[in-house]
Amino acid sequence: MEEKTCCCKKTKERTPEEYKSLIHRLNRIEGQIRGIRGMVEKNAYCTDILMQSAAVTAAVNAFNKELLSNHIRTCVAQDIRDGKDEVIDELVTTLQKLMK
């Protein structure tokens, strides 16, 4: 089975503020992941690693909330205005995947 790197061919132009905010969040998450890797390499105590892992989960969830909010306010709203109601099914599918 061929692995997909993207679900669709759509793209989105983000405002400079949105781009900066999302990249900032991703950079922080990346740093947290590197920190966890370092903890594993230094044989840190399991509970300490788990607490850092929970912090990463919270950071990823915050990233997803921001991105989803922007998506609904821009892409979804515009598609509905343009009569592209299929975006609702796409949004429902996305939400179902996020809630797994």
C-alpha positions as CSV (number, residue, x, y, z in Angstrom):
1,M,0.0,0.0,0.0
2,E,1.4,3.4,-1.0
3,E,1.9,5.8,2.0
4,K,0.4,9.2,1.6
5,T,2.3,12.2,2.8
6,C,-0.7,14.5,2.4
7,C,-4.4,13.8,2.4
8,C,-5.2,16.2,-0.5
9,K,-3.6,18.5,-3.0
10,K,-5.1,21.6,-1.3
11,T,-2.8,24.3,0.1
12,K,-3.4,27.3,2.3
13,E,-1.8,30.7,2.4
14,R,-1.4,31.7,6.1
15,T,-1.0,35.2,7.4
16,P,2.4,36.0,8.7
17,E,1.1,36.0,12.2
18,E,-0.5,32.6,11.9
19,Y,2.6,31.2,10.3
20,K,4.9,32.7,13.0
21,S,2.7,31.3,15.8
22,L,2.4,27.8,14.4
23,I,6.2,27.6,13.6
24,H,6.9,28.9,17.1
25,R,4.8,26.2,18.6
26,L,6.4,23.5,16.4
27,N,9.9,24.7,17.4
28,R,9.0,24.4,21.1
29,I,7.6,20.9,20.5
30,E,10.7,19.9,18.6
31,G,12.9,21.2,21.5
32,Q,10.8,19.2,24.0
33,I,11.2,16.0,22.0
34,R,14.9,16.5,21.8
35,G,14.9,17.0,25.6
36,I,13.0,13.7,26.1
37,R,15.5,11.9,23.8
38,G,18.3,13.4,25.9
39,M,16.6,12.2,29.1
40,V,16.3,8.6,27.7
41,E,20.0,8.7,26.6
42,K,21.0,9.8,30.1
43,N,18.9,7.1,31.7
44,A,16.5,9.5,33.4
45,Y,13.9,8.2,35.8
46,C,10.8,6.9,34.0
47,T,8.4,9.2,35.8
48,D,10.4,12.3,34.9
49,I,10.4,11.2,31.2
50,L,6.6,10.6,31.4
51,M,6.0,14.1,32.8
52,Q,7.9,15.6,29.9
53,S,6.1,13.4,27.4
54,A,2.8,14.6,28.9
55,A,4.0,18.2,28.4
56,V,4.7,17.4,24.7
57,T,1.2,15.9,24.4
58,A,-0.3,19.1,25.8
59,A,1.8,21.2,23.4
60,V,0.7,19.2,20.4
61,N,-2.9,19.5,21.5
62,A,-2.5,23.2,21.8
63,F,-1.0,23.3,18.3
64,N,-3.9,21.3,17.0
65,K,-6.5,23.5,18.7
66,E,-4.9,26.6,17.2
67,L,-4.6,25.1,13.7
68,L,-8.2,23.7,13.8
69,S,-9.6,27.0,15.0
70,N,-7.8,28.9,12.1
71,H,-9.0,26.2,9.7
72,I,-12.6,26.5,10.7
73,R,-12.5,30.3,10.7
74,T,-10.9,30.5,7.2
75,C,-11.0,27.4,5.0
76,V,-14.2,25.9,6.2
77,A,-16.1,29.2,6.5
78,Q,-15.0,30.2,3.0
79,D,-15.9,26.8,1.4
80,I,-19.4,27.0,3.0
81,R,-19.9,30.5,1.7
82,D,-18.8,29.2,-1.7
83,G,-21.4,26.4,-1.6
84,K,-18.8,23.6,-1.1
85,D,-20.7,21.8,1.6
86,E,-18.5,18.7,1.3
87,V,-16.1,20.6,3.5
88,I,-18.4,19.7,6.4
89,D,-17.8,16.0,5.9
90,E,-14.1,16.7,5.6
91,L,-14.2,18.6,8.9
92,V,-16.2,15.8,10.6
93,T,-13.7,13.2,9.4
94,T,-10.8,15.3,10.6
95,L,-12.4,15.8,14.1
96,Q,-13.0,12.0,14.3
97,K,-9.3,11.4,13.6
98,L,-8.2,13.9,16.2
99,M,-10.4,12.3,18.8
100,K,-8.9,8.8,18.5
